[in-house]
Amino acid sequence: AALREGYEHFDPRAYLRNNYLPPRADFSSEEFVVPWKLRCLAETFASGEIQGRTLIDVGSGPTIYQLLSACDHFEEIVATDYLAVNREELGRWARGEPGAFDWSPFIQHPWQDKERRLRERLRRILPIDVHRPEPLGAPLRPPADALLSAFCLEAVSP
């Protein structure tokens, strides 16, 4: 209940502005956290060891950066989040709505192709509660081939 209350007033737009725009989203050096995260994800997926039909991103929040490298290795990507406001933010981006957060600085050129590919493969945005025995409410059909979680499980773990 306390965890739920803490997230009731979460503002995804403020979160995105604070963490994914300069100065925090600094691309001037590979040593900063954003380029480091993107590089780690790119190297992980480029290895070819993680691939398949479906990938579930556990606790996507309002972000898509963690899916950029994955979209070249999975036919379907399922984003999930506990908060409806985060799922709505993801939906705005997936539909290409005006005013959606601009992720183009995170995408290597040609960024339009990468955005198009991710939008095509981001097929579902579902609610999730990782504290429940069935986090998605019911098993995903067909089962996913891989799970990804970036800063979710460690954030909600007691």
Number of C-alpha atoms within 10 A of each C-alpha: 5 6 9 10 9 9 11 10 9 13 12 20 15 10 14 16 14 13 13 20 15 10 10 13 18 16 16 8 10 13 11 13 14 19 17 14 16 19 13 14 18 16 12 14 17 15 9 10 9 15 18 14 14 23 26 24 24 25 27 28 24 26 21 19 19 19 23 20 21 24 23 15 18 19 18 20 26 20 27 26 24 20 21 16 18 23 23 15 18 25 19 16 20 21 11 15 11 9 8 15 21 13 16 14 13 18 16 11 10 9 14 12 12 18 20 14 15 23 17 15 20 24 15 15 21 20 18 20 17 16 10 9 9 12 15 17 12 8 10 12 7 8 11 16 13 15 13 16 14 18 12 16 13 9 9 12 8 6
